[in-house]
Amino acid sequence: MIHQYQNNGYRIVLDVNSGAVHIVDELVYDVIAVLNREGRDHTVQTIADCAETVEKELADRYPAEEMKEALEDITELVKAGKLFTKDIYEPIIEDVKKRKTVVKALCLHIAHDCNLACKYCFAEEGEYHGRRAMMSYEVGKKALDFLIANSGTRRNLEVDFFGGEPLMNWQVVKDLVAYGREQEKLHDKHFRFTVTTNGVLLNDEIQDFINREMDNVVLSLDGRKEVNDRMRPFRNGKGSYDLIVPKFQKLAESRNQEKYYVRGTFTRNNLDFSEDVKHFAELGFKQMSIEPVVGEESEEYAIKKEDLPQIFEEYDKLAKYIIEREKEGKGFNFFHFMIDLTGGPCIYKRMSGCGSGTEYLAVTPWGDLYPCHQFVGDEAFLMGNVDEGITRPDIADQFRDCNVYTKEACRNCFARFYCSGGCAANGYKYCGSIKNVHEIGCELEKKRVECAIMIKAALAEERM
């Protein structure tokens, strides 16, 4: 399977099954386009058989000798397994489905409460379709015990303290980290703790603890002051920007600009979100992400299909800006443009994604287990609890059967091994099934993959 596109002056050819990327001239680009129409998985023989068709279609544009040379170059790439390769992964999808549930990560809903009133919050300001509550130390201990007991031979385990706002239950966070460190020695495990915070309660004591114990920290900020304060106010309507930005800058510097993310959300109110990323960079942040909001079409902030062209332009502008900053020695990491063209995730992850419902679970303050934080509160996806474990293994089976080959929209998509089929929760909430895809999110992911590959091409060219 081949995907061709042009971006920022580059003609890019992606061989989907091998992951090989080729930057080519106009002639080779056009020859590959003709071959691609003639067949998906070419061999040396089929390329030879198509030579006459290529020459006939392109005779008015290129000399025959040049087309012959192009075909020879393409043939060498086919021989090397870098172009028109066959899909070797679909035949092993049954093995993926048979994999046992080995839990490696928990999202601990340490606080179903929040001190902000973000307008797009899927968690209903921390309530998650239920009631405000704080996770007790006892429930948290049982959650960590459950993780250890169900982690098999995995040594590295991940725990994200999530909310609502986790810092509202800070003592329990600290106590659970201490408990986890004790259990590491007893079970030969290692906990990688993460906290996601809006920063309102962040102080020096909390910062020191985070730097000592947390492998990563996610800092919620939407960008420019007017953008952030419109969507992330306190309940009295006052904006949060002025309070949290200095704290985030201090924390990022204290972590040597590593192992954190400033994470924003863009909505229909700031479709010029590349300016918000630039603002992050101007504030000194080096690790950042800004995600498209997902919401009902009736919401005034929700992104609509007619917004896609403008958003695509923004991603293109952002990609060029990132290249410029990198060339100036002022580079930063933008999460959605970070792509590994040499290795990347294992094939199981590339086919099945984040592992929600199988490797990754969310735990409510009272100990209920859900496939991920976005399913919390939906009783149809209640998988069990920390006392009894997984009592609905059939739900895990549903997620185990959810991959790029069982999603019709993904089977023939060039981006399938980069997005791994997209978010199951968004597919369910907005399209009725975890095997459906959220169309707008899908289109945006494809554009991000194209931009990410172009950035790699531009920076590789710069180093030559």
C-alpha positions as CSV (number, residue, x, y, z in Angstrom):
1,M,0.0,0.0,0.0
2,I,1.4,3.4,-1.1
3,H,0.5,6.9,0.1
4,Q,1.7,9.9,-1.9
5,Y,1.4,13.6,-1.0
6,Q,3.1,16.9,-1.4
7,N,3.9,19.2,1.4
8,N,6.1,22.3,1.8
9,G,7.7,21.6,-1.6
10,Y,8.5,17.9,-0.9
11,R,7.1,15.0,-2.9
12,I,6.7,12.2,-0.3
13,V,6.0,8.5,-0.9
14,L,5.1,6.4,2.1
15,D,5.2,2.6,1.8
16,V,2.6,1.9,4.5
17,N,3.4,-1.8,5.3
18,S,7.2,-1.3,5.7
19,G,7.0,2.3,7.0
20,A,9.7,3.3,4.4
21,V,9.5,7.0,3.4
22,H,10.9,8.3,0.1
23,I,11.5,11.9,-0.9
24,V,11.4,11.8,-4.7
25,D,11.5,14.0,-7.8
26,E,8.5,14.8,-9.9
27,L,9.2,12.0,-12.4
28,V,9.5,9.2,-9.9
29,Y,6.5,10.6,-8.0
30,D,4.4,10.4,-11.2
31,V,5.7,7.0,-12.2
32,I,4.8,5.6,-8.8
33,A,1.3,7.2,-9.1
34,V,0.7,5.2,-12.3
35,L,2.0,2.0,-10.8
36,N,-0.1,2.5,-7.7
37,R,-3.2,2.7,-9.8
38,E,-2.3,-0.5,-11.6
39,G,-1.8,-2.6,-8.4
40,R,-1.2,-2.4,-4.7
41,D,1.6,-4.9,-4.0
42,H,3.9,-4.9,-7.0
43,T,6.7,-7.3,-7.7
44,V,9.6,-6.9,-10.0
45,Q,7.7,-8.8,-12.6
46,T,4.5,-6.7,-12.4
47,I,6.5,-3.5,-12.6
48,A,8.1,-4.7,-15.8
49,D,4.6,-5.6,-17.1
50,C,3.4,-2.1,-16.3
51,A,6.3,-0.3,-18.1
52,E,4.4,0.1,-21.3
53,T,1.4,1.6,-19.4
54,V,3.7,4.0,-17.6
55,E,5.4,5.2,-20.8
56,K,2.1,5.6,-22.6
57,E,0.5,7.7,-19.8
58,L,3.5,9.9,-19.2
59,A,4.9,10.2,-22.7
60,D,3.8,13.8,-23.1
61,R,5.8,14.8,-20.0
62,Y,9.0,12.8,-19.8
63,P,11.5,11.2,-22.2
64,A,11.3,7.4,-22.5
65,E,14.9,6.9,-21.3
66,E,14.3,8.9,-18.1
67,M,11.1,6.9,-17.4
68,K,13.1,3.7,-17.9
69,E,15.7,4.8,-15.4
70,A,12.9,5.7,-12.9
71,L,11.4,2.3,-13.3
72,E,14.8,0.7,-12.6
73,D,15.2,2.7,-9.4
74,I,11.7,1.8,-8.3
75,T,12.4,-1.9,-9.0
76,E,15.5,-1.7,-6.8
77,L,13.3,-0.4,-3.9
78,V,10.8,-3.2,-4.4
79,K,13.7,-5.7,-4.3
80,A,14.9,-4.1,-1.1
81,G,11.5,-4.4,0.6
82,K,11.0,-0.6,0.7
83,L,8.2,-0.1,-1.8
84,F,4.9,-1.8,-2.7
85,T,5.5,-4.3,0.2
86,K,2.9,-6.8,1.2
87,D,1.0,-6.6,4.4
88,I,2.6,-9.2,6.7
89,Y,0.6,-8.1,9.8
90,E,-3.0,-9.0,9.0
91,P,-2.3,-12.7,9.1
92,I,-1.2,-12.4,12.7
93,I,-4.1,-10.5,14.0
94,E,-5.7,-13.6,15.5
95,D,-2.6,-13.9,17.7
96,V,-3.2,-10.4,18.9
97,K,-6.8,-11.2,19.8
98,K,-5.6,-14.2,21.8
99,R,-3.2,-12.3,24.0
100,K,-4.0,-12.6,27.7
101,T,-5.0,-9.5,29.7
102,V,-1.8,-8.3,31.3
103,V,-2.4,-5.0,32.9
104,K,0.5,-2.6,32.7
105,A,-1.1,0.8,33.5
106,L,-3.8,2.3,35.7
107,C,-5.4,5.7,35.6
108,L,-6.2,6.4,39.2
109,H,-9.1,8.9,39.5
110,I,-7.7,10.2,42.7
111,A,-10.2,13.1,42.8
112,H,-13.7,13.3,41.3
113,D,-13.7,17.0,41.9
114,C,-12.1,20.1,40.4
115,N,-11.4,23.7,41.2
116,L,-11.8,24.8,37.6
117,A,-14.9,24.8,35.4
118,C,-13.5,24.0,32.0
119,K,-16.3,24.4,29.4
120,Y,-15.3,21.4,27.3
121,C,-14.6,19.0,30.2
122,F,-15.8,15.5,29.4
123,A,-15.6,14.7,33.2
124,E,-18.3,17.3,34.1
125,E,-15.9,19.2,36.3
126,G,-14.7,16.0,37.9
127,E,-18.1,14.3,38.6
128,Y,-18.0,11.8,35.7
129,H,-21.8,11.4,35.5
130,G,-21.9,10.5,39.2
131,R,-20.9,12.3,42.4
132,R,-17.9,14.2,43.7
133,A,-15.6,12.0,45.6
134,M,-12.0,11.6,46.7
135,M,-10.2,8.2,46.4
136,S,-9.2,6.9,49.9
137,Y,-5.8,5.5,50.6
138,E,-7.3,2.0,51.1
139,V,-8.9,2.0,47.7
140,G,-5.7,3.3,46.1
141,K,-3.7,0.5,47.8
142,K,-6.0,-2.1,46.5
143,A,-5.7,-0.6,43.0
144,L,-1.9,-0.9,43.2
145,D,-2.2,-4.4,44.5
146,F,-4.5,-5.3,41.6
147,L,-2.0,-3.9,39.2
148,I,0.9,-5.9,40.6
149,A,-1.2,-9.1,40.7
150,N,-2.4,-8.7,37.1
151,S,0.9,-7.5,35.5
152,G,2.4,-10.9,34.8
153,T,6.1,-10.7,34.1
154,R,6.1,-7.0,33.3
155,R,8.4,-5.1,35.6
156,N,7.7,-1.5,34.7
157,L,4.2,-0.4,35.7
158,E,2.6,2.9,35.0
159,V,0.2,4.8,37.3
160,D,-1.3,8.2,36.4
161,F,-2.9,10.3,39.1
162,F,-5.9,11.8,37.4
163,G,-9.0,13.8,38.1
164,G,-10.8,16.1,38.3
165,E,-7.8,17.7,39.9
166,P,-5.4,15.3,41.6
167,L,-3.8,17.9,43.8
168,M,-7.0,18.3,45.7
169,N,-6.3,14.9,47.2
170,W,-2.5,15.4,47.5
171,Q,-1.9,13.6,50.8
172,V,-3.3,10.3,49.3
173,V,-1.2,10.8,46.2
174,K,1.9,11.0,48.4
175,D,0.9,8.0,50.5
176,L,0.2,5.9,47.5
177,V,3.6,6.7,46.0
178,A,5.2,5.7,49.2
179,Y,3.2,2.4,49.2
180,G,4.1,1.8,45.7
181,R,7.8,2.2,46.4
182,E,7.5,-0.4,49.2
183,Q,5.8,-2.9,46.9
184,E,8.5,-2.4,44.3
185,K,11.1,-4.1,46.5
186,L,8.7,-7.0,47.4
187,H,7.6,-7.8,43.9
188,D,10.6,-6.8,41.7
189,K,8.4,-4.1,40.0
190,H,9.1,-0.5,39.2
191,F,6.3,2.1,39.2
192,R,6.4,5.0,36.8
193,F,4.2,7.6,38.3
194,T,2.6,10.5,36.4
195,V,0.3,13.3,37.5
196,T,-2.0,15.4,35.4
197,T,-2.7,18.8,36.9
198,N,-4.3,22.2,36.2
199,G,-1.7,23.8,38.5
200,V,-4.0,25.8,40.7
201,L,-2.7,24.2,43.9
202,L,0.9,23.7,42.7
203,N,3.5,24.9,45.2
204,D,7.2,24.4,46.1
205,E,6.5,21.3,48.3
206,I,4.4,19.7,45.6
207,Q,6.9,20.6,42.9
208,D,9.8,19.0,44.9
209,F,7.8,15.8,45.4
210,I,6.8,15.6,41.7
211,N,10.5,16.1,40.7
212,R,11.5,13.4,43.1
213,E,8.9,10.8,42.3
214,M,7.1,11.4,39.1
215,D,8.4,10.1,35.8
216,N,6.2,12.6,33.9
217,V,3.8,15.4,34.6
218,V,1.1,16.8,32.4
219,L,0.3,20.5,32.8
220,S,-3.0,21.7,31.5
221,L,-2.9,25.0,29.7
222,D,-4.7,26.0,26.5
223,G,-2.3,28.7,25.1
224,R,-2.7,32.4,25.0
225,K,-4.2,34.1,28.0
226,E,-7.5,35.0,26.3
227,V,-7.9,31.5,24.9
228,N,-7.1,29.7,28.1
229,D,-9.3,32.0,30.3
230,R,-12.3,31.6,28.0
231,M,-12.3,27.9,28.3
232,R,-10.6,27.2,31.6
233,P,-12.0,29.6,34.2
234,F,-12.7,29.1,37.8
235,R,-16.3,28.6,38.8
236,N,-16.7,32.3,39.5
237,G,-15.7,33.0,35.9
238,K,-12.2,34.4,36.6
239,G,-9.5,33.1,34.3
240,S,-6.7,30.7,35.5
241,Y,-3.8,31.8,33.2
242,D,-2.1,34.4,35.4
243,L,-2.1,32.1,38.4
244,I,-0.8,28.9,36.8
245,V,1.7,30.0,34.0
246,P,4.5,31.2,36.4
247,K,4.1,27.9,38.3
248,F,4.3,25.8,35.1
249,Q,7.4,27.7,33.9
250,K,9.1,27.2,37.2
251,L,8.2,23.5,37.2
252,A,9.4,23.0,33.6
253,E,12.7,24.6,34.4
254,S,13.1,22.6,37.6
255,R,12.8,19.4,35.4
256,N,15.4,20.7,33.0
257,Q,12.7,21.1,30.3
258,E,12.2,17.3,30.2
259,K,9.7,14.7,31.3
260,Y,6.7,16.9,31.3
261,Y,4.1,18.2,28.8
262,V,2.2,21.4,28.6
263,R,-1.1,20.0,27.2
264,G,-3.7,22.2,25.7
265,T,-7.0,21.8,23.8
266,F,-8.0,23.9,20.8
267,T,-11.7,24.5,20.0
268,R,-13.7,26.3,17.3
269,N,-12.9,29.5,19.3
270,N,-9.2,29.3,18.5
271,L,-8.8,27.6,15.1
272,D,-5.6,29.6,14.8
273,F,-4.1,27.2,17.4
274,S,-0.6,27.4,15.8
275,E,-0.4,30.7,17.6
276,D,-1.0,29.0,20.9
277,V,1.8,26.6,20.3
278,K,4.1,29.5,19.4
279,H,3.0,31.1,22.7
280,F,4.0,28.0,24.6
281,A,7.4,28.2,22.9
282,E,7.7,31.9,23.7
283,L,7.0,31.1,27.3
284,G,10.0,28.8,27.3
285,F,8.3,25.4,27.2
286,K,10.1,22.6,25.3
287,Q,7.5,19.8,25.6
288,M,4.0,20.5,24.4
289,S,0.8,19.2,23.0
290,I,-2.4,20.8,21.9
291,E,-5.3,18.5,21.1
292,P,-8.5,19.1,19.1
293,V,-11.5,19.2,21.3
294,V,-14.1,16.4,20.8
295,G,-17.7,17.2,21.6
296,E,-21.2,17.1,20.4
297,E,-21.9,19.2,17.3
298,S,-24.4,21.2,19.2
299,E,-21.7,22.6,21.4
300,E,-20.6,26.1,20.3
301,Y,-16.9,25.2,20.8
302,A,-17.1,21.9,18.8
303,I,-15.0,21.5,15.7
304,K,-17.0,20.9,12.5
305,K,-16.2,19.4,9.1
306,E,-16.2,22.8,7.5
307,D,-13.3,23.8,9.8
308,L,-11.0,21.1,8.5
309,P,-9.3,23.1,5.7
310,Q,-8.4,25.9,8.1
311,I,-7.1,23.4,10.7
312,F,-5.0,21.7,8.0
313,E,-3.5,25.1,7.1
314,E,-2.7,25.6,10.8
315,Y,-0.9,22.3,11.0
316,D,1.1,23.2,7.9
317,K,2.0,26.6,9.4
318,L,3.0,24.9,12.7
319,A,5.2,22.3,10.9
320,K,7.1,25.1,9.1
321,Y,7.5,27.0,12.3
322,I,8.9,23.9,14.0
323,I,11.4,23.4,11.2
324,E,12.5,27.1,11.5
325,R,12.9,26.8,15.3
326,E,15.0,23.6,14.9
327,K,17.3,25.2,12.4
328,E,17.8,28.2,14.7
329,G,18.7,25.9,17.6
330,K,15.5,26.7,19.4
331,G,13.7,23.5,18.8
332,F,10.9,22.0,20.9
333,N,8.8,18.8,20.9
334,F,5.3,18.9,19.7
335,F,3.7,15.6,20.7
336,H,1.6,15.1,17.6
337,F,4.5,15.6,15.3
338,M,6.8,13.2,17.1
339,I,7.1,10.2,14.9
340,D,9.7,7.4,14.8
341,L,10.5,6.3,11.2
342,T,13.2,3.9,12.2
343,G,11.5,1.7,14.8
344,G,8.5,3.0,16.7
345,P,6.1,1.0,18.8
346,C,5.9,-2.8,18.6
347,I,3.5,-4.2,16.0
348,Y,0.9,-5.1,18.6
349,K,0.7,-1.5,19.8
350,R,0.6,-0.3,16.2
351,M,-2.4,-2.5,15.5
352,S,-4.3,-2.1,18.7
353,G,-3.4,1.3,20.1
354,C,-3.3,2.4,23.7
355,G,-4.4,-0.9,25.2
356,S,-7.6,0.4,26.9
357,G,-9.7,-2.3,28.3
358,T,-6.8,-4.8,28.2
359,E,-3.5,-3.4,29.3
360,Y,-4.8,0.0,30.6
361,L,-7.7,0.5,33.0
362,A,-9.2,3.4,34.9
363,V,-10.1,3.2,38.6
364,T,-12.8,5.4,40.2
365,P,-12.5,6.8,43.7
366,W,-14.6,3.9,45.0
367,G,-12.6,1.2,43.2
368,D,-14.6,0.4,40.0
369,L,-12.6,-0.6,36.9
370,Y,-13.3,0.9,33.5
371,P,-11.5,0.5,30.1
372,C,-10.2,4.0,30.3
373,H,-10.9,7.4,31.9
374,Q,-13.3,8.4,29.1
375,F,-15.6,5.4,29.8
376,V,-15.9,6.1,33.6
377,G,-19.5,6.4,34.6
378,D,-20.9,4.4,31.7
379,E,-22.2,1.3,33.4
380,A,-22.1,-0.7,30.2
381,F,-18.3,-0.6,30.5
382,L,-18.0,-1.4,34.2
383,M,-15.4,-4.2,34.1
384,G,-15.2,-5.0,37.8
385,N,-13.6,-3.5,40.9
386,V,-10.4,-3.6,42.9
387,D,-11.8,-6.0,45.5
388,E,-13.0,-8.7,43.0
389,G,-10.9,-7.9,40.0
390,I,-12.2,-8.1,36.5
391,T,-15.7,-9.6,36.6
392,R,-16.6,-8.8,33.0
393,P,-13.9,-10.3,30.9
394,D,-16.2,-10.1,27.9
395,I,-15.6,-6.3,27.9
396,A,-11.8,-6.9,27.7
397,D,-12.6,-9.3,24.8
398,Q,-14.4,-6.5,23.0
399,F,-11.4,-4.3,23.2
400,R,-9.0,-7.1,22.3
401,D,-11.0,-7.5,19.1
402,C,-10.7,-3.8,18.4
403,N,-7.8,-3.1,16.0
404,V,-6.9,-1.6,12.6
405,Y,-8.2,-4.7,10.8
406,T,-11.5,-4.9,12.5
407,K,-12.3,-1.2,12.0
408,E,-13.5,-0.8,8.4
409,A,-12.4,2.8,8.2
410,C,-8.8,1.8,9.1
411,R,-8.2,-1.3,6.9
412,N,-7.1,0.8,3.9
413,C,-5.9,3.9,5.6
414,F,-2.3,5.0,5.2
415,A,-2.1,6.2,8.8
416,R,-3.3,3.1,10.5
417,F,0.0,2.0,12.0
418,Y,0.6,5.6,13.4
419,C,-2.7,6.2,15.1
420,S,-3.5,2.5,15.7
421,G,-7.1,3.0,14.9
422,G,-7.7,6.1,16.9
423,C,-9.6,6.5,20.2
424,A,-12.1,3.8,21.0
425,A,-13.9,6.1,23.4
426,N,-14.5,8.7,20.8
427,G,-15.7,6.0,18.4
428,Y,-18.2,4.8,20.9
429,K,-19.4,8.2,22.2
430,Y,-19.8,9.9,18.9
431,C,-20.2,7.0,16.4
432,G,-22.0,4.3,18.4
433,S,-19.2,1.6,18.6
434,I,-15.7,1.2,19.7
435,K,-15.0,-0.2,16.3
436,N,-16.1,3.0,14.6
437,V,-13.9,6.0,14.2
438,H,-14.5,9.7,14.9
439,E,-14.3,11.1,11.4
440,I,-13.1,14.6,12.2
441,G,-10.4,13.2,14.6
442,C,-9.4,10.7,11.9
443,E,-8.9,13.4,9.3
444,L,-6.8,15.5,11.7
445,E,-4.7,12.5,12.6
446,K,-3.9,11.8,8.9
447,K,-2.9,15.4,8.4
448,R,-0.6,15.3,11.5
449,V,1.1,12.2,10.2
450,E,1.8,13.9,6.9
451,C,3.2,17.0,8.6
452,A,5.3,14.9,10.9
453,I,6.9,13.0,8.0
454,M,7.5,16.2,6.1
455,I,9.3,17.7,9.2
456,K,11.6,14.6,9.3
457,A,12.3,15.0,5.6
458,A,13.1,18.7,5.9
459,L,15.5,18.3,8.9
460,A,17.2,15.3,7.3
461,E,17.8,17.4,4.2
462,E,19.2,20.2,6.4
463,R,21.8,17.7,7.9
464,M,23.0,16.4,4.6
